[in-house]
Amino acid sequence: MKEKLLLKYSNDVKIILVVALCFSAATLGHFLSFPDNQALPIWPLSGVAFAMIMLLGRSSWPGITIGTLMANLLAYWSIESASQSSIILLSGLVAFGQTLEALTGNFLLKLWVADKNPFGRTIDTFQFLFVGLLISMIGASAVTAGLYLTQLLPADQVLENGLNGWVSRVVGILLFTSFILAITHWRINSWSRGKVVEGLAFILCLSGVYFLVMSGPFQTASVRSLPYLLIPFLLWLAFRFDLLAAISITLGASLLALYFTIHDLGPFILGSSDDSMLLLQVYIGVISVSTLVLSATVAERSAVQQDLKKFNANLEAMVQERTKALNEEINSRKNAEANLIKTNDELSKRNTELDNFVYSVSHDLRAPIASILGLINLAKQDKNPEMKAMYLDKMSNSARQQDNFIREILDHSRNSRLEVKREPVRFKEVIDDTFEQLKFATTTGKSVKKIVEVNQENDFYTDHWRLKVVLNNLLSNAIRYRNGRDPVIKINVKVDQHLATVEIADNGRGIASEHLENVCKMFYRATDEGAGSGLGLYIVKETIDKLNGSLHIESEEGKGTTVKIEIPELVSL
């Protein structure tokens, strides 16, 4: 309900406010007039009316008319030589001219200046000044015409009075319109602590100059130079502070100069009041225009600097973003190149393995078959039962050799093809199971002594099948290449929190030092003895690589071999 009431009477409130301000401005204008001169040195009402119509819109024009009419009726009512009808006609023409002046200024300013603040750019400020010069003719013409029609102004003084009225209205617009607009566009956070300190320094310096002028030894000359001494301070304000500070000092200094001049004091006193008024108006116009233009220039420069900083910040952000994108692209290309190199190496490795595999298949698979076929022919021809038993034993060894070779190829294929599987493992159980499977690995020779030490408290997670393949190959090699005296295999397993270390040592035949760096290659045989395929240690190395582990072999020919492997625990996904 309250909101509806506010909306309903908001325009009335605006009109009442404009009436009060216009009446006060007109009263101030009549107060600052020369006693012996009909013309006014400054007409604040033009500035106030122009500012109000700009801020509150065209709907506030009745307030300008009413306020102007009331102020002029009171001002002209005391003229004894004018009748009541003349006073009403004069006041009506002045009010009409004042309203038309403000409406025309608002229309032109909106037409030529897009921004609501005409003091943000230098070009807008000059357009505001031109509008002020133009519309002041309307109000001055209305007042002059009213005075002439009511026979209060002789014909020979029409031009002079019109010119004085035009200048007084221009000065009023320069001071009061800019002051009111500066108040509406001022932001309290625009002044930092440093600005406050500088403002206090400004006041202190200005006060010091004033007291020096008023109490110095050359007081007459100093008073005459006071208007010029004020100009550096106005420049200080225009360059270092905002428009409100600069125009406030300009307005204050102008009003003080007017007050002292109409009381025959100060540096603007000349032979006649007309000359004094004109000199004062010129001075006020010069300092007002200078203040407005300089402030607009500084504001425009500050806006450009802010835009430049923003542009630089955006440019820097764009550069950083582009640099990041380039780095990502470079890293992506590096990763692609690394993957390509890795793929090429893997492909080259697979090609080599394929070549070796074809050769080995053509030799190692056919050799046992050829041996079996030859033994079968001998067995057919030989009638001796003992010889047939020997032939069968040799055929069995050949078949077992071929079976081991095929099993190793299958292990290699599964290790390359299958994904790693995470399972709980107990090393003692895996080792015992492997020895159980290998107890018939050989039928001749002295049995092997096994020393197994496993330090494991909790389950260790890795691929059970791959671990079994590794242990099977390492233990079968230790058994196959044992010595003929007292063969011993020592197994030491240590399981930490996330790492398993397995060390297998034997006192067998060992490996010659020149073969150690090649024993893990595909189909490489360190000796022609035995029935090895050359795949065992290769499969061990490939399987441990799949588990992200490491393999280390130490051996001395005739004394034995020690194999140490480290396997990290597989983490759950």
C-alpha atoms as one frame of an Amber mdcrd trajectory, in Angstrom:
protein
   0.000   0.000   0.000   2.817   2.391   0.912   4.611   1.584  -2.345   1.475
   2.431  -4.329   1.148   5.719  -2.499   4.799   6.555  -3.209   4.331   5.779
  -6.891   1.130   7.802  -6.987   2.641  10.946  -5.486   6.248  10.598  -6.674
   5.796  13.139  -9.476   4.200  15.615  -7.076   7.170  15.233  -4.739   9.546
  15.910  -7.632   7.668  19.061  -8.603   7.645  20.352  -5.022  11.397  19.696
  -4.763  12.055  21.540  -8.025   9.852  24.464  -6.899  11.860  24.795  -3.670
  15.242  24.614  -5.415  14.293  27.019  -8.201  12.798  29.520  -5.761  15.954
  29.340  -3.610  18.212  29.747  -6.662  16.272  32.765  -7.894  16.356  34.324
  -4.432  20.141  33.788  -4.338  20.463  35.442  -7.758  18.557  38.535  -6.617
  20.558  38.590  -3.389  23.853  38.688  -5.346  22.898  41.750  -7.394  24.413
  45.192  -7.500  22.288  47.793  -5.669  22.506  50.354  -8.445  22.247  47.958
 -11.415  19.131  46.299 -12.768  21.129  43.481 -14.417  22.156  40.439 -12.348
  25.785  39.277 -12.370  24.777  35.606 -12.029  21.485  33.781 -12.450  21.718
  30.466 -10.486  18.165  29.524 -11.480  19.272  28.695 -15.035  21.840  26.224
 -13.721  19.477  24.637 -11.191  16.565  24.348 -13.645  18.810  22.815 -16.332
  20.208  20.256 -13.845  16.760  19.339 -12.481  15.247  18.772 -15.920  18.251
  16.569 -16.794  18.048  14.508 -13.615  14.284  14.274 -13.035  13.040  14.340
 -16.614  10.632  16.534 -18.547   7.774  15.797 -16.130   9.392  18.142 -13.595
   8.937  21.257 -15.776   5.934  22.588 -13.759   8.244  22.947 -10.757  10.561
  25.204 -12.789   7.649  27.344 -13.943   6.078  27.674 -10.494   9.375  28.319
  -8.686  10.465  30.942 -11.216   7.061  32.629 -11.179   6.956  32.856  -7.392
  10.509  34.213  -7.118  10.000  36.875  -9.783   6.626  38.008  -8.406   8.303
  38.645  -5.074  11.292  40.354  -6.728   9.308  42.640  -9.041   6.394  43.376
  -6.686   8.333  46.131  -4.998   8.758  48.093  -8.262   6.557  51.135  -7.776
   6.594  52.229 -11.385   5.065  48.969 -12.599   1.441  47.995 -12.353   0.267
  44.659 -11.029  -0.636  43.432 -14.498   2.800  44.399 -15.774   4.484  42.543
 -12.946   2.368  39.461 -13.618   3.120  39.643 -17.368   6.836  40.090 -16.722
   6.974  37.236 -14.197   5.013  34.990 -16.561   7.345  35.690 -19.485  10.399
  35.059 -17.304   8.917  31.763 -16.033   7.993  30.702 -19.570  11.451  31.562
 -20.886  13.144  29.771 -18.004  11.091  26.594 -18.545  11.631  26.640 -22.308
  15.346  27.207 -21.718  15.658  24.095 -19.506  13.544  21.876 -21.797  15.519
  22.938 -24.866  18.825  22.301 -23.116  17.701  18.835 -22.035  16.594  17.999
 -25.597  19.840  19.206 -27.192  22.050  17.521 -24.628  20.308  14.164 -25.127
  20.580  14.653 -28.866  24.309  15.396 -28.870  25.624  13.652 -25.737  24.834
   9.946 -25.317  26.144   9.693 -21.749  24.120  11.110 -18.857  27.326  12.596
 -17.498  28.509  15.307 -19.921  31.796  15.715 -18.038  33.233  12.252 -18.688
  34.772  13.191 -22.042  36.245  16.434 -23.323  34.084  16.478 -26.443  30.936
  16.040 -24.339  32.013  18.897 -22.077  32.459  21.243 -25.030  29.030  20.215
 -26.309  27.578  20.966 -22.863  29.215  24.402 -22.946  27.811  25.072 -26.403
  24.326  24.022 -25.267  24.655  26.314 -22.249  25.622  29.260 -24.484  22.745
  28.505 -26.839  19.877  28.046 -24.401  20.887  31.062 -22.304  19.722  33.195
 -25.204  16.176  31.889 -24.702  15.905  32.935 -21.082  17.727  36.227 -21.644
  15.452  37.052 -24.587  12.331  36.312 -22.526  13.460  38.559 -19.649  14.496
  41.390 -21.984  11.245  41.135 -23.909   9.232  41.197 -20.670  11.057  44.260
 -19.372  10.617  46.024 -22.696   6.896  45.187 -23.029   6.174  46.355 -19.502
   8.064  49.588 -20.286  10.586  48.886 -17.521  13.458  48.867 -20.037  14.148
  51.657 -22.551  14.679  50.661 -26.158  18.297  51.843 -26.196  19.171  49.447
 -23.364  17.553  46.321 -24.812  20.743  44.957 -26.407  22.909  45.715 -23.402
  20.402  44.212 -20.977  19.969  41.146 -23.183  23.729  40.641 -23.328  24.080
  41.010 -19.540  21.233  38.563 -18.972  22.778  36.066 -21.400  26.164  36.221
 -19.643  24.611  35.891 -16.166  22.688  32.784 -17.261  25.767  31.235 -18.882
  27.682  31.751 -15.648  24.820  30.248 -13.646  24.778  27.140 -15.849  28.559
  26.769 -15.717  28.580  26.874 -11.912  25.350  25.322 -10.678  24.504  22.737
 -13.368  27.993  21.282 -13.252  27.983  21.347  -9.429  24.648  19.501  -9.132
  25.589  16.934 -11.797  28.966  16.399 -10.119  27.176  15.617  -6.833  24.934
  13.012  -8.489  27.898  11.272 -10.170  30.209  11.342  -7.178  31.123   8.083
  -5.453  32.320   8.124  -1.851  34.843   5.359  -2.507  36.543   7.445  -5.189
  38.712   9.074  -2.535  41.439   6.980  -0.979  43.302   7.761   2.218  46.049
   9.406   0.176  43.501  11.664  -1.491  42.137  12.726   1.890  45.644  13.652
   3.061  46.260  15.542  -0.173  42.925  17.348   0.252  43.939  18.491   3.729
  47.256  19.699   2.304  45.341  21.620  -0.363  43.168  23.360   2.229  46.233
  24.197   4.306  48.081  25.678   1.329  45.055  27.659   0.168  44.528  29.052
   3.663  48.196  29.974   3.880  48.032  31.900   0.596  44.885  33.743   1.726
  46.345  34.877   5.034  49.600  35.832   3.324  47.697  38.007   0.870  45.494
  39.628   3.477  48.255  40.361   5.994  51.300  40.820   3.759  53.245  44.014
   3.248  51.901  44.464  -0.292  48.241  43.947   0.513  46.851  46.062  -2.333
  48.908  44.338  -5.006  48.327  40.951  -3.373  44.564  41.390  -3.352  44.676
  42.306  -7.041  46.661  39.122  -7.747  44.428  36.876  -5.636  42.275  35.704
  -8.598  45.412  34.625 -10.429  46.846  32.925  -7.349  43.692  30.804  -7.221
  44.230  29.373 -10.717  47.131  26.990  -9.748  44.968  25.594  -6.959  42.128
  25.001  -9.385  44.555  23.221 -11.706  45.700  21.126  -8.736  42.110  20.118
  -8.032  41.305  19.418 -11.687  44.342  17.173 -12.195  44.481  15.429  -8.829
  40.840  15.259  -7.670  37.443  14.651  -9.198  35.064  17.189 -10.715  33.085
  17.703  -7.510  36.116  18.960  -5.580  37.233  21.271  -8.383  33.800  22.740
  -9.144  33.010  23.140  -5.436  36.052  25.363  -4.925  35.243  27.192  -8.141
  31.648  27.762  -7.015  32.729  28.873  -3.528  35.378  31.225  -4.879  32.893
  32.706  -7.395  30.193  33.323  -4.790  32.731  34.941  -2.443  34.017  37.108
  -5.274  30.453  38.142  -6.084  29.674  38.955  -2.479  32.778  41.079  -1.969
  32.413  42.798  -5.344  28.807  43.917  -4.748  30.051  45.339  -1.436  32.847
  47.289  -3.186  35.602  44.948  -1.959  38.142  42.798  -3.754  40.163  42.865
  -6.972  37.237  43.267  -9.386  36.207  46.796  -8.382  36.357  49.151 -11.370
  34.921  52.596 -12.129  31.313  51.460 -12.656  29.228  48.542 -11.510  28.731
  47.410 -15.116  32.484  47.179 -15.657  32.985  45.431 -12.316  30.212  42.971
 -13.100  31.543  42.198 -16.577  35.088  41.670 -15.281  33.779  39.369 -12.567
  31.615  37.422 -15.028  34.546  36.954 -17.408  36.727  35.699 -14.577  34.053
  33.272 -13.336  33.460  32.040 -16.879  37.164  31.483 -17.503  37.846  29.555
 -14.310  34.601  27.560 -14.685  35.320  26.530 -18.278  38.944  25.756 -17.431
  37.904  23.632 -14.465  35.271  21.712 -16.437  37.506  21.059 -19.461  40.535
  20.056 -17.393  38.445  17.790 -15.180  36.875  16.174 -18.243  40.306  15.700
 -19.807  41.654  14.078 -16.647  38.525  11.904 -16.338  38.842  10.838 -19.964
  42.512  10.057 -19.484  41.732   8.070 -16.333  39.008   6.152 -18.178  41.446
   5.380 -20.999  44.034   4.241 -18.462  41.463   2.004 -16.773  40.425   0.585
 -20.128  44.079   0.077 -20.986  44.705  -1.690 -17.682  41.640  -3.829 -18.253
  42.777  -4.534 -21.793  46.271  -5.421 -20.560  44.770  -7.668 -17.892  42.548
  -9.338 -20.478  45.470  -9.577 -22.873  47.646 -11.090 -20.168  44.888 -13.542
 -19.315  44.533 -14.405 -23.004  48.298 -14.843 -23.314  48.379 -17.047 -20.229
  45.418 -19.036 -21.499  47.011 -19.394 -24.924  50.353 -20.276 -23.341  48.611
 -22.890 -21.228  46.881 -24.250 -24.311  50.205 -24.316 -26.191  51.897 -26.060
 -23.278  49.089 -28.585 -23.165  49.396 -29.057 -26.909  53.166 -29.413 -26.616
  52.780 -31.912 -23.777  50.146 -33.733 -25.774  52.490 -33.919 -28.750  55.349
 -35.038 -26.532  53.144 -37.728 -25.045  52.033 -38.738 -28.516  55.660 -38.859
 -29.676  56.625 -40.857 -26.593  53.727 -43.232 -27.180  54.697 -43.498 -30.838
  58.306 -44.247 -29.915  57.122 -46.761 -27.347  54.780 -48.318 -29.890  57.549
 -48.453 -32.479  59.900 -50.050 -29.975  57.199 -52.517 -29.008  56.473 -53.253
 -32.654  60.169 -53.720 -33.382  60.423 -56.005 -30.377  57.406 -58.014 -31.510
  58.823 -58.314 -35.012  62.077 -59.621 -33.591  60.170 -62.045 -31.381  58.110
 -63.155 -34.355  61.244 -63.839 -36.388  62.772 -65.775 -33.520  59.501 -67.555
 -32.904  59.226 -68.696 -36.521  62.773 -69.954 -36.435  62.345 -71.662 -33.081
  59.060 -73.279 -34.093  60.613 -74.586 -37.249  63.514 -76.022 -35.256  62.479
 -76.701 -31.644  59.057 -78.112 -32.473  60.240 -80.263 -35.375  63.343 -81.543
 -33.603  61.465 -83.570 -30.930  59.027 -84.866 -33.558  61.865 -85.923 -35.848
  63.571 -87.596 -32.895  60.391 -89.470 -31.970  59.845 -90.596 -35.556  63.436
 -91.845 -35.774  63.121 -93.721 -32.469  59.862 -95.283 -33.697  61.598 -96.613
 -36.812  64.438 -98.018 -34.696  61.986 -99.624 -32.294  60.184-101.298 -35.206
  63.410-102.820 -36.482  64.951-103.764 -33.144  63.482-106.910 -31.505  65.400
-106.519 -28.233  62.951-105.608 -25.381  65.594-103.688 -23.493  66.349-101.527
 -26.493  62.627-100.886 -27.051  62.331 -99.684 -23.430  65.247 -97.326 -24.008
  63.610 -96.060 -27.192  60.355 -95.421 -25.319  62.219 -93.532 -22.617  63.902
 -91.307 -25.186  60.580 -90.726 -26.970  59.069 -89.720 -23.620  61.855 -87.191
 -23.033  61.359 -85.742 -26.521  57.599 -85.463 -25.982  58.132 -83.835 -22.583
  60.586 -81.378 -24.146  58.031 -80.438 -26.788  55.292 -80.130 -24.156  57.427
 -77.768 -22.054  58.172 -75.689 -25.105  54.480 -75.389 -26.015  53.577 -74.561
 -22.396  56.167 -71.780 -22.314  54.809 -70.324 -25.557  51.297 -70.388 -24.082
  52.535 -68.685 -20.914  54.151 -65.966 -22.969  50.985 -65.478 -25.005  48.765
 -65.267 -21.926  51.122 -62.835 -20.215  51.058 -60.495 -23.228  47.312 -60.749
 -23.792  45.592 -60.953 -20.405  45.035 -58.020 -18.036  46.693 -58.079 -14.629
  44.370 -59.540 -11.992  44.512 -58.445  -8.350  44.308 -61.401  -5.957  45.451
 -62.190  -2.409  48.628 -64.309  -2.365  50.405 -66.375   0.277  53.987 -66.944
  -0.891  54.547 -70.089   1.192  51.592 -71.805  -0.416  52.630 -70.778  -3.942
  56.214 -71.985  -3.402  55.103 -75.352  -1.949  52.659 -75.851  -4.797  55.367
 -75.062  -7.380  57.806 -77.553  -5.832  55.021 -80.142  -5.803  54.490 -79.690
  -9.539  58.249 -79.808 -10.224  59.095 -82.910  -8.171  58.920 -85.031 -11.328
  60.786 -82.484 -13.462  63.770 -84.808 -13.670  64.132 -88.523 -13.115  67.859
 -88.714 -12.598  70.304 -87.159 -10.240  70.345 -86.476  -6.552  67.316 -84.846
  -4.987  67.465 -81.104  -4.212  67.568 -79.735  -0.676  65.075 -76.902  -0.236
  65.500 -74.116   2.321  62.448 -71.836   2.316  62.053 -68.787   4.569  58.942
 -66.624   4.133  58.375 -63.487   6.199  54.730 -62.585   5.513  52.046 -61.599
   8.010  49.173 -60.391   5.827  47.881 -61.186   2.364  49.835 -59.651  -0.482
  47.800 -58.567  -3.512  49.208 -59.376  -6.929  48.450 -61.577  -9.952  48.484
 -65.175  -8.658  48.939 -66.830 -12.045  51.813 -64.576 -13.126  53.582 -65.059
  -9.784  53.207 -68.818 -10.274  54.737 -68.581 -13.792  57.738 -66.628 -12.442
  58.428 -69.041  -9.581  57.878 -72.096 -11.779  60.464 -70.966 -14.325  63.053
 -69.869 -11.749  62.709 -73.011  -9.607  62.681 -75.339 -12.633  65.939 -73.754
 -13.848  67.471 -74.177 -10.378  66.473 -77.844 -10.358  67.410 -78.542 -13.979
  70.890 -77.030 -13.728  71.777 -78.319 -10.224  75.165 -79.814  -9.454  75.680
 -83.526  -8.956  76.946 -83.413  -5.380  74.722 -81.640  -2.840  72.196 -79.468
  -4.700  70.594 -76.803  -2.510  67.951 -74.185  -3.337  67.456 -71.333  -0.857
  64.342 -69.203  -1.082  63.986 -66.068   1.025  60.743 -64.053   0.811  60.202
 -60.764   2.612  56.847 -59.032   2.359  56.695 -55.416   3.510  53.632 -53.193
   3.518  53.491 -52.693  -0.260  56.498 -54.593  -1.656  57.480 -58.256  -1.892
  61.144 -59.250  -2.288  61.921 -62.816  -3.408  65.477 -64.136  -3.532  66.213
 -67.594  -5.019  69.790 -68.874  -4.679  71.231 -72.227  -5.792  74.663 -73.842
  -5.862  74.235 -75.234  -9.363  76.222 -74.886 -12.538  75.886 -71.111 -12.764
  76.022 -68.885 -15.826  79.144 -67.623 -17.498  79.587 -63.861 -17.142  79.536
 -63.283 -20.908  75.992 -64.688 -21.046  74.437 -62.758 -18.126  73.303 -59.726
 -20.113  71.576 -61.894 -22.720  69.938 -64.661 -20.706  66.623 -62.785 -20.560
  66.391 -62.475 -24.334  63.941 -64.555 -26.320  65.225 -68.058 -27.257  68.696
 -67.307 -25.875  70.519 -70.352 -24.487  73.572 -69.921 -22.331  74.485 -73.598
 -22.900  73.670 -76.348 -25.350  73.243 -78.818 -22.512  69.804 -79.720 -21.252
  66.466 -79.350 -22.930  65.838 -75.677 -22.368  63.913 -73.673 -24.966  65.498
 -70.305 -24.239  62.117 -68.871 -23.223  62.167 -69.383 -19.449  64.008 -66.263
 -18.252  62.503 -64.220 -21.077  59.032 -65.112 -19.811  60.131 -64.280 -16.259
  61.367 -60.849 -17.334  58.208 -60.073 -19.358  55.912 -61.231 -16.553  57.704
 -59.182 -13.887  57.507 -56.146 -16.192  53.741 -56.684 -16.363  53.665 -56.541
 -12.571  55.812 -53.338 -12.582  58.534 -55.221 -10.742  62.277 -55.642 -11.205
  64.625 -58.604 -11.872  68.292 -58.946 -10.957  70.490 -61.998 -11.672  73.919
 -62.715 -10.198  75.779 -65.866 -11.173  79.225 -67.401 -11.190  79.993 -70.349
 -13.370  80.451 -73.556 -11.351  79.260 -71.955  -8.075  75.583 -71.135  -8.544
  73.056 -68.417  -9.352  71.099 -65.896  -7.268  67.946 -64.325  -8.674  66.344
 -61.403  -6.859  62.929 -60.043  -7.809  60.910 -57.174  -6.352  57.163 -56.979
  -6.928  55.053 -53.974  -5.799  51.623 -54.700  -4.427  48.745 -54.018  -6.818
  46.476 -51.255  -5.567  42.721 -51.520  -5.914  40.983 -49.286  -8.464
